[in-house]
Amino acid sequence: MDLAIVIINYRTPHLVIDCLQSLQPQIEVNRHRVMVVDNDSGDESVPILKQAIADNHWQSWVTLLPSPVNGGFSAGNNIGIKAITAKAYLLLNSDTIVRPGAIASLEEALAKHPEAGLISPRLEWPDETPQISCFRYHSPISQLIDAAATGPVTLLLKDYDVSIPVSDTPFEPEWTSFACVLIRREVIEQIGLMDEDYFMYFDDVDYCRRARDVGWKVLHWPMARVVHLRGGSGSVKAEVAARKRPRPYLYASRSRYFAKFYGKIGLWIANIFWLIGRCIAWVREFNRATHICEYAEQDIWMNWQDPFKQPILPSSSHEKTA
């Protein structure tokens, strides 16, 4: 199999069906296979998806894999990857619509750039407005930038600012959004599967760092275009946008990431830098609305004593995992 496409469902069966419909004209049955992993939705997702696969005669290229547990974003993708051997794997969010020609374009990039272990398309809104989807690594200094959210600070430390502006030409970011990413099989064979101790978030930057650390490049390929509805497969981004307190696994993943790549002392430094940035923001935001989520000052210390402990899986029916 040349390409396996992995889609995780958690209570978004109709989004998955829309995504599959956008894929259908681009699928070559003898070369492509789609693995839909249901992350223990506990609703009618599985029968809805089974019916859609049957009604649309997708059985030749779509396989539905119900998981007995919701292990998170990494765990769900790993189930799909382990279920089939392919030359490359496209991880695709359920809240995406694949533009015509995107699959062929990504495969073209894979063939032309053997040094690229991970390749991402341009993500965009339905009206074709591009989304920022390529980034520099999260670092202790970037935490100061994020918390300060102040123009002069961002300009002074621009080389550490996480977001990279949209580009119309291919380039090599440090990491890219896993809302849609193509991963070469050799990368998985060399560095392993995604880290399942992240329930959700920071798993994409983690995987890109691990790949780049052993010599692979991350390539952004904007000629391939994918609509990303953002927030359709999870609630955390909406909570952050509304400045509400997000799910605790966001901060648990943050702590794990910083401790893993900067050490426990690096996690402390990142938190101190974040607090310095927050003090700068307090001055700027005097008598104005804050850009910080509720309880962020305390939540950044989530798992600081043991950042590598096993994640506590959500039990709430409102939790989502892509």
C-alpha positions in Angstrom: 0.0 0.0 0.0 1.4 3.4 -1.0 -0.6 5.6 1.3 -2.7 5.0 4.4 -4.9 7.8 5.6 -5.7 7.8 9.3 -8.8 9.7 10.6 -9.8 9.7 14.3 -13.5 10.0 15.2 -14.8 11.1 18.6 -18.5 11.9 18.4 -18.1 13.6 15.0 -19.3 11.0 12.5 -20.9 13.5 10.2 -17.6 15.5 9.9 -15.8 12.2 9.1 -18.4 11.4 6.4 -17.8 14.9 4.8 -14.1 14.3 5.0 -14.4 10.9 3.3 -16.6 12.4 0.6 -13.9 14.9 -0.2 -11.3 12.1 -0.4 -13.3 9.8 -2.6 -12.4 11.3 -6.0 -8.7 11.2 -5.0 -8.6 7.6 -3.9 -6.9 5.0 -6.0 -8.2 1.7 -4.5 -5.1 -0.3 -5.3 -2.8 2.3 -3.8 -4.7 4.1 -1.0 -6.5 3.0 2.1 -8.4 5.0 4.8 -8.4 3.8 8.4 -11.1 5.5 10.5 -10.4 5.0 14.2 -13.4 5.5 16.5 -11.9 6.6 19.9 -14.5 4.9 22.0 -17.1 7.6 21.3 -19.8 5.9 23.3 -22.6 7.3 21.1 -24.0 6.3 17.7 -20.8 7.1 15.8 -19.9 3.5 14.9 -23.3 2.5 13.4 -23.6 5.9 11.6 -20.1 5.4 10.0 -20.8 1.7 9.2 -24.0 2.7 7.5 -22.3 5.6 5.5 -19.6 3.2 4.4 -22.1 0.7 3.2 -24.5 3.3 1.6 -21.6 4.9 -0.4 -19.9 1.6 -1.3 -16.7 2.7 0.4 -15.8 -0.8 1.7 -13.0 -1.2 -0.9 -11.0 1.7 0.6 -12.3 2.5 4.0 -11.8 0.4 7.2 -13.5 1.3 10.5 -11.5 0.5 13.6 -13.5 0.9 16.9 -11.2 1.4 19.8 -12.3 0.0 23.2 -10.7 3.1 25.0 -10.2 6.8 24.3 -6.5 7.0 24.7 -6.1 10.4 23.1 -4.9 11.8 19.8 -1.5 10.0 19.7 -3.0 6.7 20.8 -5.8 6.9 18.2 -3.4 7.6 15.4 -1.1 4.8 16.5 -4.0 2.4 16.2 -4.5 3.4 12.6 -0.8 3.2 11.8 -0.3 -0.2 13.3 -3.3 -1.6 11.5 -1.8 -1.4 8.0 1.7 -1.3 6.4 2.1 1.5 3.9 4.9 3.6 2.4 3.5 6.7 4.0 0.7 7.7 6.5 -1.5 10.8 6.2 -2.8 11.8 9.6 -6.0 13.7 9.0 -8.4 15.4 11.4 -12.0 14.7 11.2 -12.8 18.4 10.8 -11.0 18.7 7.4 -12.1 18.8 3.8 -9.4 17.8 1.3 -9.3 20.1 -1.7 -9.1 18.4 -5.2 -5.6 17.3 -6.1 -4.2 17.6 -2.5 -3.4 13.9 -2.1 -1.6 13.7 -5.5 0.3 16.9 -4.6 1.5 15.5 -1.3 2.6 12.3 -2.9 4.5 14.3 -5.5 6.3 16.2 -2.7 7.1 12.9 -1.0 8.8 11.6 -4.2 10.6 14.8 -5.0 12.0 15.4 -1.5 13.4 12.1 0.0 15.0 14.2 2.8 11.5 15.2 4.1 10.2 12.9 6.7 7.0 14.9 7.3 5.1 17.0 4.8 2.2 19.3 5.6 -0.3 21.0 3.2 -1.6 24.5 3.4 -4.5 24.6 5.9 -7.2 27.1 5.1 -10.7 28.2 5.9 -13.6 27.3 3.6 -13.3 30.8 1.9 -9.6 29.9 1.1 -8.2 32.2 3.7 -4.9 30.5 4.8 -4.4 29.5 8.4 -1.0 29.6 10.2 0.0 26.0 10.6 3.8 26.1 10.7 5.9 26.9 13.7 9.1 27.3 15.6 9.6 25.2 18.7 7.9 26.1 22.0 10.8 27.2 24.2 11.1 28.9 27.6 11.6 32.3 25.8 8.5 31.7 23.6 6.5 31.3 26.9 7.5 34.9 27.8 6.4 36.1 24.4 3.0 34.3 24.6 2.3 35.5 28.1 3.3 39.1 27.4 1.4 39.3 24.1 3.0 42.8 23.7 4.3 44.0 20.3 7.7 45.3 21.4 8.5 42.1 23.3 7.4 40.0 20.3 9.6 42.1 18.0 12.6 42.0 20.3 12.4 38.2 20.6 11.0 37.5 17.1 13.4 34.6 16.5 11.7 32.7 19.3 8.1 33.5 18.4 6.3 30.2 17.8 4.0 31.2 14.9 5.5 31.5 11.4 3.6 33.6 8.9 1.8 31.9 6.0 4.0 31.2 3.0 3.0 30.5 -0.6 6.2 28.7 -1.3 7.6 25.5 0.2 9.9 25.9 3.2 11.1 23.9 6.2 9.5 24.8 9.6 10.6 23.3 12.8 7.2 21.7 13.3 3.8 21.7 11.7 0.2 21.1 12.6 -0.9 17.5 12.7 -4.4 18.5 11.6 -3.0 17.1 8.3 0.5 15.7 8.0 2.1 13.1 5.7 4.7 10.9 7.5 7.1 8.7 5.7 7.2 5.1 6.9 11.0 5.2 7.4 10.5 7.9 10.0 8.1 5.7 12.0 10.5 2.8 11.7 13.4 5.0 13.0 11.8 6.9 15.9 8.7 4.9 16.6 5.1 5.8 17.0 3.6 9.0 18.5 4.1 9.4 22.3 0.8 8.2 23.9 1.6 9.9 27.2 0.3 13.1 25.6 -3.5 12.8 25.7 -3.8 15.8 23.3 -1.7 18.8 22.3 2.1 19.1 22.1 2.2 15.6 20.5 2.8 17.2 17.1 5.8 19.3 18.1 7.1 16.4 20.0 7.1 14.1 17.0 8.6 16.7 14.7 11.4 17.4 17.2 12.1 13.7 17.4 12.2 13.3 13.6 14.4 16.4 13.1 16.8 15.3 15.9 17.7 12.2 13.8 18.2 14.2 10.6 14.7 14.2 8.9 13.3 17.5 7.6 9.8 18.9 8.0 8.5 20.3 4.7 5.6 22.6 4.2 4.0 22.1 0.8 1.4 24.9 0.2 0.5 23.6 -3.3 -1.6 20.9 -1.5 -4.6 22.5 0.2 -6.9 21.2 3.0 -9.8 23.0 4.6 -9.5 22.9 8.4 -12.7 23.8 10.3 -10.8 24.2 13.6 -12.5 23.2 16.7 -14.9 20.8 15.1 -13.0 17.9 16.6 -12.2 19.4 20.0 -13.3 22.0 22.5 -9.9 23.3 23.8 -9.3 25.9 21.1 -12.7 27.4 21.6 -12.1 27.5 25.4 -8.8 29.2 24.9 -10.3 31.7 22.4 -13.0 32.5 25.0 -10.4 32.8 27.8 -12.1 30.1 29.7 -10.2 27.5 31.6 -9.3 24.7 29.2 -9.2 21.0 29.8 -6.4 20.0 32.2 -4.7 17.7 29.7 -3.5 20.8 27.8 -1.3 21.9 30.7 -0.3 18.3 31.5 0.9 18.0 27.9 2.7 21.3 28.1 4.6 20.2 31.3 5.5 16.9 29.7 6.9 18.6 26.6 9.1 21.1 28.4 10.4 18.5 30.8 11.1 16.1 28.0 13.1 18.5 25.8 14.5 21.0 28.3 14.6 19.0 31.6 12.6 19.6 34.7 14.7 22.7 35.3 13.8 23.8 31.9 10.1 23.4 32.8 10.6 25.6 35.8 12.4 28.2 33.7 9.6 28.2 31.1 7.1 28.8 33.9 9.2 31.6 35.4 9.5 33.2 31.9 5.7 32.9 31.5 5.1 34.7 34.8 7.5 37.5 33.7 5.6 37.8 30.5 2.3 37.8 32.5 3.6 40.7 34.6 4.3 42.7 31.4 0.8 41.9 30.2 -0.7 43.1 33.5 0.7 46.5 32.9 -0.6 46.6 29.4 -4.0 45.3 30.3 -4.7 47.6 33.2 -8.5 48.2 33.1 -8.7 46.1 29.9 -9.8 42.6 29.1 -7.0 40.0 29.6 -5.7 37.6 26.9 -4.9 34.9 29.4 -7.2 32.0 30.2 -8.8 31.6 33.6 -6.5 30.1 36.2 -3.5 30.0 33.8 -1.2 31.3 36.5 -1.7 28.2 38.5 -2.4 25.7 35.7 1.0 26.2 34.1 2.3 24.3 37.2 0.3 21.2 36.3 2.3 18.1 37.0 5.4 20.1 37.7 6.6 17.7 40.3 6.1 14.7 38.1 5.7 15.8 34.5 6.2 12.3 33.1 3.4 10.6 35.0 0.8 8.7 33.1 -2.0 10.9 31.9 -5.4 10.7 33.6 -7.9 10.0 30.8 -11.0 12.3 30.7 -14.2 10.8 31.9 -16.5 13.7 30.9 -18.8 13.2 28.0 -17.7 16.6 26.7 -14.0 15.6 26.2 -12.9 15.3 22.6 -9.7 14.0 20.9 -9.7 15.0 17.3 
